[in-house]
Amino acid sequence: MGFNINTSSTSSGKLQTPQTLAEINVTPLVDVMLVLLIIFMISAPLMQQGTQVDLPKANTGSLSEAQEPIVLVVNHKQEIQMNGSKLQKGQLFKKLSAIAKAKPDVQVFIQADQKIEYGFIAQLIAEVKRSKINRVGLVTQPGETNSKF
């Protein structure tokens, strides 16, 4: 068994070593990146966290929003969250008063479970009004066009 090594020589008599071309194959990299992109696109909407509230249905028009409103979420246990952070008893008036001083034209939306007693929501609205915020709204889901009233 013999091995034949081909070496080429230049006109000056020096031996020239064979050169390899180093190219990176980017096809597997692109495939992996596309798979990751699809996974993130599918899983991103599933990562939204929040309190599940059973909203009442009503036919109301949509509001035009000039600035970021404050959203008060009240779950069926009468726990209040302000823009996603849970409030302890007695904190609501202090926080709303401070916000009303900084932004006098702020809106407050109350997103309450429909099983909450009417009196509790009335007290909550009164607390918002007492903190000098006059623009208060209740968040509902779109209802049927046939009104019961």
C-alpha positions in Angstrom: 0.0 0.0 0.0 1.5 3.2 -1.0 0.5 6.8 -0.3 0.9 9.4 -2.9 1.3 12.9 -1.5 1.0 15.6 -4.1 2.9 18.7 -3.3 3.2 21.4 -5.8 6.2 23.5 -6.1 6.3 27.1 -7.3 8.7 28.4 -9.8 11.1 29.4 -7.0 11.2 25.8 -5.8 9.4 26.2 -2.5 6.8 23.7 -1.5 3.3 25.0 -1.2 1.0 23.4 1.4 -2.6 22.7 0.5 -5.1 25.3 1.8 -8.5 24.5 3.2 -11.4 26.8 3.0 -13.1 27.4 6.3 -16.8 28.2 5.7 -19.5 28.2 8.4 -22.7 26.5 7.5 -25.4 28.8 8.9 -28.4 26.7 7.8 -28.6 24.8 11.2 -28.3 28.1 13.0 -31.1 29.7 11.1 -33.3 26.6 11.7 -32.7 26.8 15.4 -33.4 30.5 15.5 -36.7 30.1 13.6 -37.8 27.3 15.9 -37.1 29.5 19.0 -38.9 32.4 17.4 -42.0 30.3 16.9 -41.8 29.0 20.5 -41.6 32.5 21.9 -44.4 33.7 19.7 -46.7 31.0 20.9 -45.7 31.2 24.6 -45.7 35.0 25.0 -49.5 35.4 25.2 -49.7 32.5 27.7 -47.4 34.3 30.1 -49.7 37.2 30.7 -50.7 37.0 34.4 -53.5 38.7 36.2 -56.4 38.2 38.4 -59.3 36.4 36.8 -62.5 38.4 37.3 -66.0 37.6 36.2 -67.1 40.9 34.7 -70.8 41.8 34.3 -72.1 42.5 30.8 -73.4 45.9 29.7 -73.8 47.8 26.4 -71.7 50.9 26.8 -69.6 52.9 24.4 -65.9 52.8 24.6 -64.0 55.7 26.2 -61.2 57.6 24.6 -58.2 57.6 26.8 -55.9 60.6 27.0 -53.6 59.3 29.7 -52.9 56.1 31.4 -55.9 55.3 33.7 -55.7 53.7 37.1 -57.3 50.3 37.1 -58.7 49.0 40.4 -59.4 45.2 40.3 -61.7 43.8 42.9 -61.9 40.0 43.0 -64.7 37.9 44.5 -62.9 38.0 48.0 -63.1 41.8 47.9 -59.3 42.1 47.6 -58.3 45.3 45.8 -55.4 45.6 43.3 -54.2 48.8 41.8 -52.6 48.4 38.4 -51.5 44.9 39.3 -50.2 45.4 42.8 -52.3 44.3 45.8 -53.4 46.9 48.3 -53.7 46.5 52.0 -56.7 47.9 53.9 -56.4 51.7 54.4 -53.8 52.2 51.6 -56.3 53.1 48.8 -57.2 56.6 49.9 -53.5 57.5 50.5 -52.4 56.3 47.1 -55.2 57.8 45.2 -54.8 61.2 46.9 -51.1 61.3 46.0 -51.9 60.4 42.4 -54.7 63.0 42.3 -52.3 65.7 43.4 -49.7 64.7 40.7 -52.3 64.1 37.9 -55.5 66.1 38.6 -57.2 64.8 35.4 -56.6 61.1 36.0 -59.3 58.4 35.4 -60.0 55.4 37.6 -61.6 52.3 36.2 -63.1 49.8 38.6 -63.0 46.2 37.3 -65.0 44.2 39.9 -66.4 40.7 39.9 -70.1 40.7 39.3 -70.7 38.7 42.5 -69.4 41.6 44.7 -72.1 43.3 46.7 -73.4 46.6 45.4 -72.7 48.3 48.7 -69.0 47.4 48.5 -68.7 48.9 45.0 -70.6 52.1 46.2 -68.1 52.5 49.1 -65.2 52.0 46.7 -66.5 54.7 44.4 -67.1 57.0 47.3 -63.5 56.4 48.5 -62.2 57.3 45.0 -64.3 60.5 44.9 -63.1 61.4 48.4 -59.5 61.3 47.2 -60.5 64.2 44.7 -60.7 62.0 41.6 -64.0 62.7 39.7 -63.5 60.5 36.6 -64.6 57.0 37.7 -65.9 54.2 35.4 -66.9 50.6 35.8 -65.4 48.1 33.4 -67.8 45.6 31.8 -67.9 43.1 29.0 -69.9 43.7 25.9 -73.4 42.4 26.4 -76.3 41.4 24.2 -78.2 44.1 22.3 -81.5 43.0 23.8 -81.7 45.0 27.0 -83.6 43.7 30.0 -84.7 47.3 31.0 
